[in-house]
């Protein structure tokens, strides 16, 4: 397996034209069905949000007039005005690695996910009377939202929740078929970084304009680079926090933080345990 630094070099060398070719080959048009913004069954919507993206969402203008009809309230009501909005309104600890304690989730985890409502849907998702979905913070949405349903196969990057339904090798016209198998050298997974994955979405297979494919390709490359940069920073800044019962600590690229996004080290600097929950 390559190091994160080697993968980062590979991500920086990705060709936007090749990425656009792969996207164009698969085809995509957003139908605004909302499937990528909502929870499914007992599984909440879980989309990675970087620290700077969360801060941008804290200040983002929420547009309740983004759908053709009247926005169904109840979801946007959960997002306070920017002047009153806090970290917890836009981001939550990534649930993986946390345990259910007597007072809720507890433990240590890595990175943040977009905040969800009581139905498990993204708090920035809204629908009109006909069920057409939209993001009320569309201009400030995270990279993983800008690039869904596509991803690039680097081991150090996060993959969307949707299952992979198609894959195209960069520089190839046809489907890559089953990825992660042996290449000509016999190495398992070799060449995976040269594959664009498409994840389940009803908009796949539709015609996409070249200009739109190139815009999506640029965002996809930016996301691959950012995710690897974040992964390296998380690794380099990580130190076990050993939270007490009922406490949650999130390790992100900026260090260990409380559930409200404030640095954990502030407690040790002041000599106070503080309230990390």
N, C-alpha and C positions, 0 to 999 in steps of 0.2 A: 504494500500500500504506500502511495506517495505521501510525503509530508504535507502539512497544510501550506507551508511556504511554497512548495513545488506546485501544488494545486492553484495557489493564488497567481503564480507566474503564468500558469496555463489559462486561467480565467482572464487575465489582462491581455493575453494574446488572442482571445477569441475574435473571430472575424464577424463583424456585424452583418456583412453581406451573406456569409454562410448561415448565420442564425436566421436571417430573414428568408433565405431560400428554404430552410427547414420548416419555418412557420408557414410559409406560402404553400409548401408541399402538403402539409397537413390540413391547412385551411382553418379559419376561425372567424366568427362574428358573435359578439356578445348579444344574447337574446333577452338579457335583463330578467332572467328567471329567478335569480336570487339564491340558487342552490349553493354557490360558493361563499355566500355571506351568512348562511343560516345553519343552525344545528340540525342534526338528523338523529331521530330516536333519542337515545340516552347520551349521545355524543355531542358535546357543545362545539360550536364553531371555534376553531383554534388556528389563528394565523399569527405568525411571528411579527413582532414590531420591534424595531431597534430603538435604543434610548432617544436618539435625536428625532426619530419619527414620532415617538410618543409625545415629546415636548412640542413638536409642531402641531400635533392633534389637540394638545391642550389649548393652543391659541387659534385653532382653525375656525373659520366662519362656517357655521352649520346652515346649509341651504335647505330649507323645508319646501322649496318650490322646484325641486329637481325632476319631478315626475310630471307626466302630461296631465294627470288629474290631481285631485286633492290628495295630499300625503296622508296616509293612515297614521294618526298619532299613536302614542303609546311607546314607540321605540325612540323617536327623536326627543320625547319628553324626558328620557333618561340621560340625555346629554345636556348639562347645564350650559348657560351662556359662557362664552370664553372668559369673561371677567371672573366667573365663579368656578370654572372648571379646574379640577385637580387631577393628578396622575391616576388615581384609582378610577376616575370616570372614563379613562380611555385605555388603560392597560391593566392587566392582571398577571400574576405569576404564571409561567408555563406550568400546567398541572403535573407534568411528568416528574416523578420522584417524590412528590408530596404525599403525605398520609392523612387520613381522617382522624383528627384528635377530638377530644371532648368539646373543644371550642371552635371546631372547624379545621381547615387544612393547616398542616404544620410540616416543618422540615426545610430542606434546601433544594433548590432547583436552578436551572439555567435559562436565562432569557425571559422575555415577556411575550404575552399574547394579547391581541386586541380584547378589550372588555366585552362581555356578553350580557344580554338581558336575561330575564327569568325563563325565557323559552330556549336559551342557548344560542340565540342569534347575535350577530355583531350589533353593538348599540348604535352604530352609524348607518344601519340598514333600514330603509323605509319602503313602503309599497303604496301605490295609488289604489283607487277603488277597484280597478280591474286586476290587481295582483301584480302589476308591473313593478319591478324592483329598481332601486337606485341607492347609491351611496350619498349621504347628505354631507360628507366631507370629501367629495370626489377629488378635488384638486390637491388634497393633502393626504390621500390614502397611501399606505405603505407600499414598498416595492413588490412585496409578495402578492398584493392585491392588483397592482398595475400589470403584473406579468402572468397571472393565472389565465389559462390552465397549463402554462408551459414551465418547464424547469430544465436546467442543464445538469448532466450527471456527474457532479463532483461529490466525493464522499464527505467533504467538510461542509456541504451546503444542506439546508433543510429542504425537505420535499413537501409539497402541499398534501393535504389530507386525502384528496381524491386519488383513486387508484390510477396507475398508468395504463392507458388504453392504446397508445401508439408511441412509437419512437422512431426518430429519423437520425441517421448518422450525418454529421456535418460534412458537406461536400457531396452528399449522395442524394439521388432523386427519389428513391423508393424508401419503404419502411425498413427500419433496422431490425425489425422482428424482435426476437427475444434478446434482451440485452443482459449484460453481466455474465455472459458465458465466456468460454475460452476463445482467445484470438489466435492468430497464426502462430504465436509463440507458445501457446498452451497456457498462458497466464489467465487465471480467472479474473474477470472484471476489467481486463486491460482494454483501453480504448473507450471506457465508459464516459470519460470526460468529453469525448467527441460526439456525444449523443444528446439530442434534444428530446425530452419526454413531453408527451401530452397527457394530461390527467382528465378524468371523466368530466365531461361538460357537454351539454346539448348543443352548444354553438360550434363544436368541432366539425370539420368537413365542409364548412361553408367558405365561399370565395372571400378572399381578403385582398384589399388593394395593396400594391407594392409599398406605397408610402406608409400605410398603417403597419405592414409587416416590418418595415425598417424601424419605425418608432418603437414597436414592441420588442424588436431585437436589441435595440440600444438599451432599453430598460432591463431586459433579461441579462445582458452582459453586466450592467451596473449592479444588478442584484447578486449575480454570482460573485463578483469582486467584493461587494460589501459583506456578504455572508461569510466569506473566507476571512476577510479582515476582522470581522467581529469574532469569529471562532478563535483566531489567533490571540486576540486581545483577551477574550474570556479565559483561555488557557494560561496566558502569561500573568493575568491578574488574580487568578484563583488561589484562595487559601481557605481551608475548612473553617466554617463559622461556628459550628456546634451550637445551633439554636436550642433554646430551652423549649419545654413542652408548650404548645400553643403558639409558637413563633414560626414565622416564615422568613427565610432569607433567599434573595434572588441574586445569582451571580451573573452579571452581564459584562459587556466589554469595558465598562467604567469601574468595575469592582463589585463588592458585595453591597446589597441595598435592602432596605426594609420594604414592606409591601406597598408603602406609599411612594416609593421611588427615591427616597432620601438615602444618602450614603450611610452604611452601617458604621463606618469608622468614626462618625461623629459621636457615637455613644462612648467609644473608648477614649476619644480625645478629651471628653468632658468628664470622664470617670463615672458616667451614669449608665445604667442598663437601658433606660429609655423604653419606649413602646414601639417594638418593631412590627407589631401586628396591624 
